[in-house]
Amino acid sequence: MVKTRFERFCAIAATAATALAVSGAALADSPRGLVSKGNRQYAKKAFGEALECYDRASVKAPESPIVALNKGAALYKQGDYEKAREQFKEAAAKTKSLPFEARAWYNLGNVAFREGERQEDSDLRKALASLEESVRSYVTALEKDPELEEAAENLEIARLKIKDLLDKIQKQQEQG
């Protein structure tokens, strides 16, 4: 099973953002304050409420890769992989930090992996395509940050899953 550690990355990114903020009432409605509030909701597994906070933050800071990454994490947890993918791509495009961009690509790999798992019972070829996409995303993450161990681990898991799917496809072809 793929280790989805990106939630930790989202919290790290948000913590860095909130550490820079000043305290006071203005913080609560600032993008950083809204992300912080969203992260508290996320930690409580209240993903809908977290997403509401991130949405409000994105109105105030539309170019923030941190907001996009956090929105993606909440959408991922809700099982909305297509919207999560959009947010992770947005986070990767908006950041100037290679390690942060690597985390976004890592999350894209997790989305594709989960989509592949969902498709496995209905369409092995679509599942295979999704898993191949996850491999490409994990490789990109490692190109951006070679120290991202989770991406290396998930890359190997995805490659093993691909091998398993190829075996299943071959058996199907032999039987039918």
N, CA and C atoms as a LAMMPS dump frame, in Angstrom:
ITEM: TIMESTEP
0
ITEM: NUMBER OF ATOMS
528
ITEM: BOX BOUNDS ff ff ff
-5.0000000000000000e+02 5.0000000000000000e+02
-5.0000000000000000e+02 5.0000000000000000e+02
-5.0000000000000000e+02 5.0000000000000000e+02
ITEM: ATOMS id mol type element x y z
1 1 1 N 0.844 -1.187 0
2 1 2 C 0 0 0
3 1 3 C 0.886 1.246 0
4 2 1 N 0.523 2.208 -0.77
5 2 2 C 1.316 3.432 -0.88
6 2 3 C 1.203 4.225 0.413
7 3 1 N 2.317 4.694 0.874
8 3 2 C 2.347 5.526 2.073
9 3 3 C 2.013 6.951 1.668
10 4 1 N 0.918 7.468 2.147
11 4 2 C 0.528 8.829 1.786
12 4 3 C 0.956 9.778 2.889
13 5 1 N 2.179 10.178 2.804
14 5 2 C 2.748 11.045 3.84
15 5 3 C 2.615 12.513 3.491
16 6 1 N 1.953 12.837 2.398
17 6 2 C 1.914 14.231 1.99
18 6 3 C 1.172 15.095 2.973
19 7 1 N 0.307 14.522 3.801
20 7 2 C -0.373 15.323 4.805
21 7 3 C 0.649 16.01 5.708
22 8 1 N 1.713 15.294 6.024
23 8 2 C 2.779 15.858 6.847
24 8 3 C 3.423 17.033 6.123
25 9 1 N 3.621 16.904 4.812
26 9 2 C 4.214 17.988 4.053
27 9 3 C 3.313 19.201 4.058
28 10 1 N 2.021 18.983 3.944
29 10 2 C 1.085 20.11 3.966
30 10 3 C 1.179 20.836 5.295
31 11 1 N 1.229 20.09 6.372
32 11 2 C 1.319 20.698 7.694
33 11 3 C 2.632 21.456 7.845
34 12 1 N 3.709 20.903 7.334
35 12 2 C 5 21.587 7.407
36 12 3 C 4.922 22.906 6.651
37 13 1 N 4.372 22.884 5.455
38 13 2 C 4.272 24.101 4.649
39 13 3 C 3.42 25.142 5.354
40 14 1 N 2.323 24.723 5.921
41 14 2 C 1.438 25.663 6.591
42 14 3 C 2.07 26.188 7.87
43 15 1 N 2.784 25.346 8.582
44 15 2 C 3.441 25.787 9.803
45 15 3 C 4.479 26.853 9.481
46 16 1 N 5.215 26.65 8.41
47 16 2 C 6.204 27.659 8.009
48 16 3 C 5.506 28.968 7.684
49 17 1 N 4.368 28.887 7.054
50 17 2 C 3.636 30.104 6.694
51 17 3 C 3.091 30.801 7.931
52 18 1 N 2.538 30.047 8.859
53 18 2 C 1.95 30.673 10.036
54 18 3 C 3.022 31.186 10.986
55 19 1 N 4.19 30.597 10.957
56 19 2 C 5.254 31.076 11.838
57 19 3 C 5.674 32.493 11.478
58 20 1 N 5.473 32.867 10.218
59 20 2 C 5.842 34.201 9.78
60 20 3 C 4.785 35.249 10.118
61 21 1 N 3.602 34.79 10.46
62 21 2 C 2.481 35.712 10.669
63 21 3 C 2.562 36.374 12.039
64 22 1 N 1.979 37.554 12.105
65 22 2 C 1.896 38.237 13.386
66 22 3 C 0.626 37.796 14.087
67 23 1 N 0.621 37.859 15.404
68 23 2 C -0.569 37.452 16.134
69 23 3 C -1.567 38.598 16.146
70 24 1 N -2.816 38.256 16.478
71 24 2 C -3.86 39.263 16.571
72 24 3 C -5.065 38.897 15.749
73 25 1 N -6.063 39.753 15.817
74 25 2 C -7.327 39.496 15.138
75 25 3 C -7.151 39.475 13.629
76 26 1 N -6.243 40.28 13.107
77 26 2 C -6.033 40.323 11.665
78 26 3 C -5.547 38.981 11.133
79 27 1 N -4.841 38.233 11.962
80 27 2 C -4.328 36.938 11.547
81 27 3 C -5.454 35.981 11.197
82 28 1 N -6.55 36.001 11.922
83 28 2 C -7.632 35.05 11.714
84 28 3 C -8.189 35.12 10.3
85 29 1 N -8.244 36.297 9.721
86 29 2 C -8.778 36.45 8.371
87 29 3 C -7.687 36.558 7.309
88 30 1 N -6.44 36.467 7.711
89 30 2 C -5.355 36.508 6.745
90 30 3 C -5.238 35.132 6.089
91 31 1 N -4.607 35.057 4.92
92 31 2 C -4.401 33.747 4.306
93 31 3 C -3.7 32.764 5.245
94 32 1 N -2.697 33.245 5.957
95 32 2 C -1.976 32.365 6.89
96 32 3 C -2.879 31.89 8.014
97 33 1 N -3.68 32.798 8.536
98 33 2 C -4.61 32.418 9.604
99 33 3 C -5.645 31.421 9.116
100 34 1 N -6.132 31.628 7.909
101 34 2 C -7.119 30.707 7.343
102 34 3 C -6.51 29.333 7.073
103 35 1 N -5.264 29.319 6.598
104 35 2 C -4.583 28.035 6.388
105 35 3 C -4.372 27.333 7.724
106 36 1 N -3.977 28.086 8.723
107 36 2 C -3.784 27.514 10.05
108 36 3 C -5.089 26.917 10.584
109 37 1 N -6.168 27.676 10.44
110 37 2 C -7.477 27.171 10.864
111 37 3 C -7.857 25.929 10.06
112 38 1 N -7.6 25.964 8.764
113 38 2 C -7.866 24.799 7.923
114 38 3 C -7.055 23.593 8.358
115 39 1 N -5.808 23.819 8.733
116 39 2 C -4.965 22.706 9.179
117 39 3 C -5.472 22.102 10.488
118 40 1 N -6.019 22.947 11.353
119 40 2 C -6.606 22.411 12.598
120 40 3 C -7.82 21.537 12.276
121 41 1 N -8.63 21.99 11.321
122 41 2 C -9.787 21.184 10.908
123 41 3 C -9.332 19.889 10.235
124 42 1 N -8.306 19.994 9.428
125 42 2 C -7.749 18.828 8.743
126 42 3 C -7.269 17.8 9.774
127 43 1 N -6.581 18.289 10.793
128 43 2 C -6.081 17.387 11.843
129 43 3 C -7.222 16.67 12.559
130 44 1 N -8.387 17.302 12.607
131 44 2 C -9.571 16.694 13.223
132 44 3 C -10.322 15.803 12.234
133 45 1 N -9.766 15.678 11.025
134 45 2 C -10.384 14.919 9.939
135 45 3 C -11.695 15.551 9.457
136 46 1 N -11.837 16.846 9.688
137 46 2 C -12.982 17.619 9.199
138 46 3 C -12.563 18.242 7.866
139 47 1 N -12.457 17.399 6.841
140 47 2 C -11.869 17.819 5.575
141 47 3 C -12.723 18.852 4.841
142 48 1 N -14.032 18.766 4.955
143 48 2 C -14.898 19.76 4.329
144 48 3 C -14.682 21.137 4.921
145 49 1 N -14.59 21.198 6.248
146 49 2 C -14.352 22.474 6.918
147 49 3 C -12.955 23.001 6.594
148 50 1 N -11.988 22.105 6.533
149 50 2 C -10.63 22.506 6.171
150 50 3 C -10.631 23.101 4.765
151 51 1 N -11.333 22.443 3.857
152 51 2 C -11.393 22.921 2.48
153 51 3 C -12.038 24.3 2.4
154 52 1 N -13.046 24.538 3.209
155 52 2 C -13.667 25.865 3.238
156 52 3 C -12.656 26.937 3.631
157 53 1 N -11.845 26.636 4.629
158 53 2 C -10.81 27.595 5.054
159 53 3 C -9.786 27.81 3.944
160 54 1 N -9.36 26.73 3.314
161 54 2 C -8.377 26.859 2.235
162 54 3 C -8.969 27.624 1.055
163 55 1 N -10.255 27.397 0.77
164 55 2 C -10.908 28.151 -0.309
165 55 3 C -10.905 29.649 -0.005
166 56 1 N -11.226 29.993 1.233
167 56 2 C -11.217 31.408 1.627
168 56 3 C -9.807 31.982 1.528
169 57 1 N -8.83 31.194 1.923
170 57 2 C -7.435 31.646 1.836
171 57 3 C -7.026 31.84 0.377
172 58 1 N -7.52 30.978 -0.504
173 58 2 C -7.125 31.091 -1.915
174 58 3 C -7.705 32.335 -2.575
175 59 1 N -8.831 32.833 -2.06
176 59 2 C -9.383 34.087 -2.582
177 59 3 C -8.455 35.243 -2.228
178 60 1 N -7.907 35.192 -1.016
179 60 2 C -7.038 36.27 -0.541
180 60 3 C -5.598 36.131 -1.043
181 61 1 N -5.197 34.902 -1.353
182 61 2 C -3.83 34.653 -1.823
183 61 3 C -3.873 33.661 -2.987
184 62 1 N -4.383 34.104 -4.138
185 62 2 C -4.582 33.174 -5.251
186 62 3 C -3.304 32.566 -5.823
187 63 1 N -2.162 33.167 -5.562
188 63 2 C -0.902 32.647 -6.101
189 63 3 C -0.137 31.785 -5.097
190 64 1 N -0.749 31.462 -3.972
191 64 2 C -0.054 30.714 -2.93
192 64 3 C 0.028 29.22 -3.235
193 65 1 N 1.242 28.694 -3.378
194 65 2 C 1.375 27.252 -3.574
195 65 3 C 1.002 26.479 -2.305
196 66 1 N 1.179 27.105 -1.149
197 66 2 C 0.839 26.452 0.12
198 66 3 C -0.656 26.204 0.197
199 67 1 N -1.442 27.198 -0.182
200 67 2 C -2.896 27.039 -0.166
201 67 3 C -3.297 25.936 -1.142
202 68 1 N -2.722 25.95 -2.345
203 68 2 C -3.066 24.934 -3.341
204 68 3 C -2.712 23.534 -2.841
205 69 1 N -1.556 23.378 -2.218
206 69 2 C -1.157 22.062 -1.709
207 69 3 C -2.117 21.59 -0.63
208 70 1 N -2.486 22.485 0.274
209 70 2 C -3.409 22.116 1.339
210 70 3 C -4.797 21.791 0.797
211 71 1 N -5.266 22.566 -0.174
212 71 2 C -6.555 22.258 -0.808
213 71 3 C -6.496 20.872 -1.44
214 72 1 N -5.404 20.586 -2.111
215 72 2 C -5.235 19.27 -2.724
216 72 3 C -5.279 18.156 -1.704
217 73 1 N -4.652 18.373 -0.558
218 73 2 C -4.64 17.351 0.493
219 73 3 C -6.05 17.084 1.007
220 74 1 N -6.826 18.138 1.23
221 74 2 C -8.194 17.958 1.723
222 74 3 C -9.054 17.259 0.672
223 75 1 N -8.905 17.643 -0.58
224 75 2 C -9.668 16.995 -1.653
225 75 3 C -9.286 15.519 -1.785
226 76 1 N -8.008 15.234 -1.648
227 76 2 C -7.521 13.855 -1.696
228 76 3 C -8.191 13.024 -0.598
229 77 1 N -8.216 13.584 0.595
230 77 2 C -8.821 12.872 1.718
231 77 3 C -10.315 12.644 1.514
232 78 1 N -10.955 13.525 0.75
233 78 2 C -12.374 13.367 0.442
234 78 3 C -12.587 12.405 -0.73
235 79 1 N -11.498 11.947 -1.327
236 79 2 C -11.593 11.015 -2.45
237 79 3 C -11.84 11.68 -3.793
238 80 1 N -11.725 12.995 -3.848
239 80 2 C -11.915 13.73 -5.097
240 80 3 C -10.546 13.886 -5.764
241 81 1 N -10.108 12.808 -6.388
242 81 2 C -8.756 12.768 -6.916
243 81 3 C -8.541 13.716 -8.09
244 82 1 N -9.55 13.906 -8.916
245 82 2 C -9.383 14.799 -10.063
246 82 3 C -9.132 16.239 -9.604
247 83 1 N -9.927 16.721 -8.648
248 83 2 C -9.715 18.084 -8.145
249 83 3 C -8.418 18.175 -7.35
250 84 1 N -8.082 17.112 -6.62
251 84 2 C -6.812 17.099 -5.888
252 84 3 C -5.654 17.224 -6.874
253 85 1 N -5.743 16.49 -7.979
254 85 2 C -4.692 16.553 -9.009
255 85 3 C -4.519 17.997 -9.493
256 86 1 N -5.634 18.667 -9.769
257 86 2 C -5.557 20.053 -10.244
258 86 3 C -4.83 20.939 -9.241
259 87 1 N -5.133 20.776 -7.964
260 87 2 C -4.505 21.604 -6.932
261 87 3 C -3.018 21.298 -6.785
262 88 1 N -2.653 20.02 -6.852
263 88 2 C -1.239 19.669 -6.732
264 88 3 C -0.443 20.188 -7.934
265 89 1 N -1.052 20.131 -9.125
266 89 2 C -0.379 20.693 -10.308
267 89 3 C -0.206 22.198 -10.144
268 90 1 N -1.242 22.836 -9.61
269 90 2 C -1.179 24.272 -9.376
270 90 3 C -0.082 24.604 -8.364
271 91 1 N 0.004 23.839 -7.298
272 91 2 C 1.046 24.066 -6.282
273 91 3 C 2.431 23.926 -6.898
274 92 1 N 2.622 22.897 -7.727
275 92 2 C 3.926 22.685 -8.368
276 92 3 C 4.271 23.846 -9.299
277 93 1 N 3.277 24.355 -10.01
278 93 2 C 3.519 25.439 -10.963
279 93 3 C 3.795 26.774 -10.271
280 94 1 N 3.211 26.983 -9.101
281 94 2 C 3.308 28.288 -8.437
282 94 3 C 4.543 28.453 -7.563
283 95 1 N 5.145 27.366 -7.146
284 95 2 C 6.262 27.484 -6.206
285 95 3 C 7.584 27.715 -6.937
286 96 1 N 8.498 28.322 -6.2
287 96 2 C 9.862 28.496 -6.693
288 96 3 C 10.825 27.591 -5.929
289 97 1 N 10.28 26.818 -4.996
290 97 2 C 11.081 25.93 -4.161
291 97 3 C 11.074 24.512 -4.743
292 98 1 N 12.24 24.008 -5.094
293 98 2 C 12.311 22.649 -5.631
294 98 3 C 11.827 21.592 -4.64
295 99 1 N 12.196 21.663 -3.353
296 99 2 C 11.669 20.663 -2.422
297 99 3 C 10.137 20.714 -2.298
298 100 1 N 9.572 21.905 -2.321
299 100 2 C 8.117 22.035 -2.256
300 100 3 C 7.487 21.484 -3.537
301 101 1 N 8.085 21.806 -4.674
302 101 2 C 7.582 21.288 -5.943
303 101 3 C 7.662 19.756 -5.958
304 102 1 N 8.738 19.217 -5.393
305 102 2 C 8.877 17.758 -5.31
306 102 3 C 7.73 17.155 -4.507
307 103 1 N 7.343 17.816 -3.43
308 103 2 C 6.225 17.321 -2.618
309 103 3 C 4.924 17.331 -3.409
310 104 1 N 4.728 18.361 -4.224
311 104 2 C 3.531 18.416 -5.056
312 104 3 C 3.532 17.258 -6.06
313 105 1 N 4.68 16.989 -6.67
314 105 2 C 4.769 15.863 -7.609
315 105 3 C 4.579 14.533 -6.897
316 106 1 N 5.097 14.421 -5.708
317 106 2 C 4.889 13.214 -4.896
318 106 3 C 3.391 12.989 -4.673
319 107 1 N 2.689 14.06 -4.331
320 107 2 C 1.249 13.972 -4.107
321 107 3 C 0.526 13.598 -5.398
322 108 1 N 0.985 14.121 -6.527
323 108 2 C 0.409 13.734 -7.814
324 108 3 C 0.597 12.235 -8.056
325 109 1 N 1.726 11.725 -7.657
326 109 2 C 1.954 10.277 -7.759
327 109 3 C 0.975 9.493 -6.907
328 110 1 N 0.711 9.991 -5.713
329 110 2 C -0.246 9.308 -4.83
330 110 3 C -1.652 9.323 -5.414
331 111 1 N -2.035 10.448 -6.02
332 111 2 C -3.354 10.541 -6.655
333 111 3 C -3.467 9.5 -7.766
334 112 1 N -2.476 9.462 -8.641
335 112 2 C -2.513 8.519 -9.759
336 112 3 C -2.519 7.075 -9.258
337 113 1 N -1.765 6.804 -8.208
338 113 2 C -1.735 5.449 -7.648
339 113 3 C -3.122 5.056 -7.142
340 114 1 N -3.763 5.946 -6.399
341 114 2 C -5.103 5.651 -5.868
342 114 3 C -6.115 5.466 -6.993
343 115 1 N -5.995 6.268 -8.044
344 115 2 C -6.889 6.092 -9.186
345 115 3 C -6.667 4.716 -9.824
346 116 1 N -5.423 4.308 -9.912
347 116 2 C -5.117 2.977 -10.446
348 116 3 C -5.731 1.88 -9.602
349 117 1 N -5.664 2.04 -8.292
350 117 2 C -6.288 1.05 -7.407
351 117 3 C -7.795 0.985 -7.639
352 118 1 N -8.419 2.138 -7.793
353 118 2 C -9.868 2.188 -8.025
354 118 3 C -10.263 1.497 -9.323
355 119 1 N -9.419 1.619 -10.335
356 119 2 C -9.746 1.096 -11.66
357 119 3 C -9.428 -0.376 -11.823
358 120 1 N -8.687 -0.93 -10.892
359 120 2 C -8.194 -2.298 -11.053
360 120 3 C -9.315 -3.328 -11.218
361 121 1 N -10.418 -3.164 -10.52
362 121 2 C -11.507 -4.134 -10.614
363 121 3 C -12.308 -4.006 -11.907
364 122 1 N -12.275 -2.829 -12.527
365 122 2 C -13.115 -2.611 -13.7
366 122 3 C -12.347 -2.587 -15.025
367 123 1 N -11.125 -2.085 -15.017
368 123 2 C -10.383 -1.935 -16.267
369 123 3 C -8.878 -1.975 -15.978
370 124 1 N -8.298 -3.14 -16.216
371 124 2 C -6.873 -3.313 -15.904
372 124 3 C -5.977 -2.379 -16.713
373 125 1 N -6.356 -2.103 -17.951
374 125 2 C -5.516 -1.232 -18.788
375 125 3 C -5.534 0.216 -18.284
376 126 1 N -6.698 0.691 -17.86
377 126 2 C -6.769 2.035 -17.279
378 126 3 C -6.006 2.084 -15.962
379 127 1 N -6.118 1.026 -15.187
380 127 2 C -5.369 0.954 -13.931
381 127 3 C -3.877 1.015 -14.21
382 128 1 N -3.441 0.284 -15.234
383 128 2 C -2.028 0.284 -15.615
384 128 3 C -1.58 1.68 -16.028
385 129 1 N -2.405 2.372 -16.814
386 129 2 C -2.05 3.73 -17.249
387 129 3 C -1.918 4.666 -16.047
388 130 1 N -2.807 4.544 -15.086
389 130 2 C -2.725 5.388 -13.888
390 130 3 C -1.474 5.081 -13.082
391 131 1 N -1.15 3.809 -12.955
392 131 2 C 0.055 3.448 -12.207
393 131 3 C 1.313 3.921 -12.927
394 132 1 N 1.303 3.867 -14.248
395 132 2 C 2.451 4.394 -14.997
396 132 3 C 2.576 5.901 -14.789
397 133 1 N 1.438 6.58 -14.698
398 133 2 C 1.455 8.011 -14.392
399 133 3 C 2.037 8.256 -12.999
400 134 1 N 1.689 7.398 -12.047
401 134 2 C 2.226 7.566 -10.691
402 134 3 C 3.741 7.413 -10.704
403 135 1 N 4.239 6.469 -11.468
404 135 2 C 5.688 6.277 -11.569
405 135 3 C 6.35 7.537 -12.122
406 136 1 N 5.775 8.099 -13.191
407 136 2 C 6.35 9.325 -13.766
408 136 3 C 6.353 10.46 -12.743
409 137 1 N 5.293 10.564 -11.962
410 137 2 C 5.221 11.632 -10.956
411 137 3 C 6.247 11.433 -9.855
412 138 1 N 6.404 10.192 -9.392
413 138 2 C 7.401 9.932 -8.352
414 138 3 C 8.815 10.188 -8.875
415 139 1 N 9.069 9.827 -10.131
416 139 2 C 10.389 10.089 -10.726
417 139 3 C 10.64 11.596 -10.795
418 140 1 N 9.627 12.353 -11.207
419 140 2 C 9.771 13.81 -11.256
420 140 3 C 10.031 14.371 -9.866
421 141 1 N 9.317 13.857 -8.873
422 141 2 C 9.541 14.304 -7.494
423 141 3 C 10.993 14.064 -7.083
424 142 1 N 11.517 12.899 -7.431
425 142 2 C 12.901 12.575 -7.065
426 142 3 C 13.911 13.409 -7.848
427 143 1 N 13.572 13.793 -9.067
428 143 2 C 14.45 14.69 -9.831
429 143 3 C 14.519 16.06 -9.158
430 144 1 N 13.399 16.507 -8.599
431 144 2 C 13.337 17.811 -7.932
432 144 3 C 13.994 17.766 -6.558
433 145 1 N 13.841 16.613 -5.875
434 145 2 C 14.413 16.456 -4.531
435 145 3 C 14.835 15 -4.337
436 146 1 N 16.092 14.683 -4.653
437 146 2 C 16.565 13.297 -4.536
438 146 3 C 16.501 12.73 -3.112
439 147 1 N 16.346 13.589 -2.124
440 147 2 C 16.286 13.146 -0.734
441 147 3 C 14.871 12.78 -0.278
442 148 1 N 13.89 12.878 -1.149
443 148 2 C 12.495 12.614 -0.789
444 148 3 C 12.284 11.095 -0.755
445 149 1 N 12.6 10.511 0.401
446 149 2 C 12.576 9.057 0.566
447 149 3 C 11.212 8.448 0.288
448 150 1 N 10.144 9.151 0.671
449 150 2 C 8.796 8.625 0.47
450 150 3 C 8.514 8.421 -1.013
451 151 1 N 9.019 9.313 -1.847
452 151 2 C 8.817 9.168 -3.288
453 151 3 C 9.559 7.935 -3.805
454 152 1 N 10.762 7.706 -3.315
455 152 2 C 11.524 6.522 -3.726
456 152 3 C 10.815 5.245 -3.292
457 153 1 N 10.29 5.25 -2.071
458 153 2 C 9.562 4.077 -1.574
459 153 3 C 8.304 3.822 -2.401
460 154 1 N 7.543 4.875 -2.652
461 154 2 C 6.301 4.712 -3.404
462 154 3 C 6.573 4.351 -4.864
463 155 1 N 7.685 4.818 -5.397
464 155 2 C 8.078 4.46 -6.754
465 155 3 C 8.25 2.945 -6.858
466 156 1 N 8.927 2.365 -5.897
467 156 2 C 9.128 0.916 -5.913
468 156 3 C 7.809 0.165 -5.742
469 157 1 N 6.951 0.653 -4.874
470 157 2 C 5.637 0.02 -4.675
471 157 3 C 4.83 0.084 -5.966
472 158 1 N 4.841 1.235 -6.631
473 158 2 C 4.094 1.387 -7.885
474 158 3 C 4.653 0.469 -8.966
475 159 1 N 5.959 0.345 -9.025
476 159 2 C 6.56 -0.548 -10.025
477 159 3 C 6.179 -2.002 -9.767
478 160 1 N 6.141 -2.413 -8.523
479 160 2 C 5.698 -3.776 -8.191
480 160 3 C 4.233 -3.982 -8.558
481 161 1 N 3.422 -2.97 -8.314
482 161 2 C 1.997 -3.045 -8.646
483 161 3 C 1.818 -3.146 -10.159
484 162 1 N 2.627 -2.428 -10.909
485 162 2 C 2.575 -2.504 -12.377
486 162 3 C 2.914 -3.916 -12.837
487 163 1 N 3.946 -4.493 -12.258
488 163 2 C 4.32 -5.866 -12.614
489 163 3 C 3.161 -6.81 -12.343
490 164 1 N 2.502 -6.643 -11.212
491 164 2 C 1.349 -7.469 -10.86
492 164 3 C 0.219 -7.292 -11.886
493 165 1 N -0.042 -6.063 -12.264
494 165 2 C -1.092 -5.806 -13.255
495 165 3 C -0.743 -6.395 -14.617
496 166 1 N 0.512 -6.286 -15.012
497 166 2 C 0.918 -6.869 -16.29
498 166 3 C 0.716 -8.38 -16.283
499 167 1 N 0.997 -9.02 -15.155
500 167 2 C 0.745 -10.456 -15.023
501 167 3 C -0.745 -10.764 -15.148
502 168 1 N -1.587 -9.947 -14.525
503 168 2 C -3.04 -10.148 -14.608
504 168 3 C -3.542 -9.958 -16.03
505 169 1 N -3.019 -8.952 -16.716
506 169 2 C -3.416 -8.701 -18.104
507 169 3 C -3.013 -9.884 -18.982
508 170 1 N -1.813 -10.397 -18.772
509 170 2 C -1.347 -11.541 -19.548
510 170 3 C -2.235 -12.752 -19.3
511 171 1 N -2.616 -13.005 -18.062
512 171 2 C -3.503 -14.128 -17.74
513 171 3 C -4.863 -13.96 -18.402
514 172 1 N -5.371 -12.743 -18.416
515 172 2 C -6.648 -12.479 -19.091
516 172 3 C -6.557 -12.805 -20.571
517 173 1 N -5.466 -12.404 -21.18
518 173 2 C -5.284 -12.631 -22.613
519 173 3 C -5.174 -14.132 -22.91
520 174 1 N -4.51 -14.871 -22.025
521 174 2 C -4.364 -16.301 -22.209
522 174 3 C -5.695 -17.032 -22.052
523 175 1 N -6.57 -16.504 -21.171
524 175 2 C -7.856 -17.158 -20.909
525 175 3 C -8.9 -16.797 -21.942
526 176 1 N -8.77 -15.647 -22.56
527 176 2 C -9.856 -15.221 -23.441
528 176 3 C -9.379 -14.885 -24.766
